[in-house]
């Protein structure tokens, strides 16, 4: 298991990277905001894509509408991938959901 201090640093890096991807996006279409350790992306239709750290299990969890994903850091690829083995990576999910819901293309 990843050391807690290292895990928190990794989460901070992930959140900063995702937040930075939305800097140039029209906030009326898609906007990222970090508050109390959770990163929330709000889309034009007011749907929220919530990304939160889960320190005890060293995962990053995502909730969007009626779906949820749990991401582990893959030691081989150094990517945050879903724990169900579907090959979904966190950054790809952010990008594809943002494009699908708001029409905004972000690169994380």
One Martini backbone bead per residue (centre of mass of N, CA, C, O) as a GRO file, in nm:
protein
  108
    1UNK     BB    1   0.099   0.035   0.019
    2UNK     BB    2   0.072   0.355   0.011
    3UNK     BB    3   0.189   0.609   0.144
    4UNK     BB    4   0.017   0.868   0.270
    5UNK     BB    5   0.193   1.105   0.182
    6UNK     BB    6   0.219   1.017  -0.112
    7UNK     BB    7  -0.078   1.003  -0.177
    8UNK     BB    8  -0.143   1.304  -0.124
    9UNK     BB    9   0.049   1.408  -0.342
   10UNK     BB   10  -0.086   1.266  -0.580
   11UNK     BB   11  -0.363   1.395  -0.550
   12UNK     BB   12  -0.273   1.685  -0.581
   13UNK     BB   13  -0.169   1.646  -0.871
   14UNK     BB   14  -0.431   1.553  -0.999
   15UNK     BB   15  -0.607   1.799  -0.922
   16UNK     BB   16  -0.430   2.012  -1.059
   17UNK     BB   17  -0.448   1.897  -1.346
   18UNK     BB   18  -0.755   1.912  -1.376
   19UNK     BB   19  -0.796   2.209  -1.306
   20UNK     BB   20  -0.611   2.321  -1.537
   21UNK     BB   21  -0.791   2.211  -1.778
   22UNK     BB   22  -1.025   2.450  -1.697
   23UNK     BB   23  -0.914   2.743  -1.730
   24UNK     BB   24  -1.028   2.792  -2.049
   25UNK     BB   25  -1.306   2.735  -1.976
   26UNK     BB   26  -1.630   2.784  -1.985
   27UNK     BB   27  -1.812   2.823  -1.691
   28UNK     BB   28  -2.097   2.769  -1.833
   29UNK     BB   29  -2.003   2.463  -1.915
   30UNK     BB   30  -1.720   2.426  -1.737
   31UNK     BB   31  -1.623   2.366  -1.386
   32UNK     BB   32  -1.360   2.382  -1.152
   33UNK     BB   33  -1.355   2.283  -0.791
   34UNK     BB   34  -1.189   2.327  -0.483
   35UNK     BB   35  -1.322   2.156  -0.179
   36UNK     BB   36  -1.242   1.997   0.093
   37UNK     BB   37  -1.075   1.775  -0.097
   38UNK     BB   38  -1.272   1.831  -0.342
   39UNK     BB   39  -1.347   1.773  -0.685
   40UNK     BB   40  -1.558   1.985  -0.889
   41UNK     BB   41  -1.758   1.937  -1.176
   42UNK     BB   42  -1.947   2.178  -1.352
   43UNK     BB   43  -2.213   2.178  -1.558
   44UNK     BB   44  -2.446   2.343  -1.749
   45UNK     BB   45  -2.675   2.135  -1.617
   46UNK     BB   46  -2.559   2.095  -1.307
   47UNK     BB   47  -2.384   1.873  -1.314
   48UNK     BB   48  -2.183   1.651  -1.109
   49UNK     BB   49  -1.829   1.587  -1.083
   50UNK     BB   50  -1.691   1.379  -0.834
   51UNK     BB   51  -1.371   1.409  -0.665
   52UNK     BB   52  -1.226   1.171  -0.428
   53UNK     BB   53  -1.053   1.088  -0.162
   54UNK     BB   54  -0.937   0.753  -0.027
   55UNK     BB   55  -0.719   0.696   0.206
   56UNK     BB   56  -0.755   0.406   0.336
   57UNK     BB   57  -0.743   0.279   0.013
   58UNK     BB   58  -0.588   0.454  -0.201
   59UNK     BB   59  -0.814   0.622  -0.357
   60UNK     BB   60  -1.020   0.735  -0.630
   61UNK     BB   61  -1.334   0.890  -0.642
   62UNK     BB   62  -1.630   0.874  -0.856
   63UNK     BB   63  -1.917   1.092  -0.920
   64UNK     BB   64  -2.196   1.045  -1.163
   65UNK     BB   65  -2.489   1.051  -1.105
   66UNK     BB   66  -2.539   0.690  -1.130
   67UNK     BB   67  -2.222   0.678  -1.090
   68UNK     BB   68  -1.920   0.478  -1.007
   69UNK     BB   69  -1.567   0.511  -0.925
   70UNK     BB   70  -1.256   0.327  -0.875
   71UNK     BB   71  -0.914   0.429  -0.818
   72UNK     BB   72  -0.597   0.304  -0.900
   73UNK     BB   73  -0.261   0.282  -0.885
   74UNK     BB   74  -0.062   0.193  -1.147
   75UNK     BB   75   0.260   0.076  -1.131
   76UNK     BB   76   0.317   0.039  -1.440
   77UNK     BB   77   0.162   0.308  -1.575
   78UNK     BB   78   0.090   0.550  -1.372
   79UNK     BB   79  -0.226   0.509  -1.348
   80UNK     BB   80  -0.562   0.579  -1.297
   81UNK     BB   81  -0.753   0.288  -1.241
   82UNK     BB   82  -0.997   0.085  -1.242
   83UNK     BB   83  -1.108  -0.179  -1.012
   84UNK     BB   84  -1.272  -0.356  -1.257
   85UNK     BB   85  -1.099  -0.388  -1.530
   86UNK     BB   86  -1.195  -0.172  -1.779
   87UNK     BB   87  -0.966   0.054  -1.854
   88UNK     BB   88  -1.019   0.305  -1.685
   89UNK     BB   89  -0.919   0.637  -1.681
   90UNK     BB   90  -0.941   0.924  -1.519
   91UNK     BB   91  -0.866   1.132  -1.742
   92UNK     BB   92  -1.046   1.009  -1.963
   93UNK     BB   93  -1.313   1.048  -1.811
   94UNK     BB   94  -1.305   1.351  -1.792
   95UNK     BB   95  -1.285   1.411  -2.095
   96UNK     BB   96  -1.537   1.252  -2.203
   97UNK     BB   97  -1.752   1.376  -2.022
   98UNK     BB   98  -1.710   1.672  -2.095
   99UNK     BB   99  -1.767   1.645  -2.396
  100UNK     BB  100  -2.049   1.511  -2.380
  101UNK     BB  101  -2.193   1.730  -2.187
  102UNK     BB  102  -2.047   2.028  -2.300
  103UNK     BB  103  -1.832   2.032  -2.554
  104UNK     BB  104  -1.563   2.023  -2.398
  105UNK     BB  105  -1.215   2.027  -2.460
  106UNK     BB  106  -0.998   1.848  -2.258
  107UNK     BB  107  -0.659   1.832  -2.119
  108UNK     BB  108  -0.498   1.613  -1.875
   0.00000   0.00000   0.00000
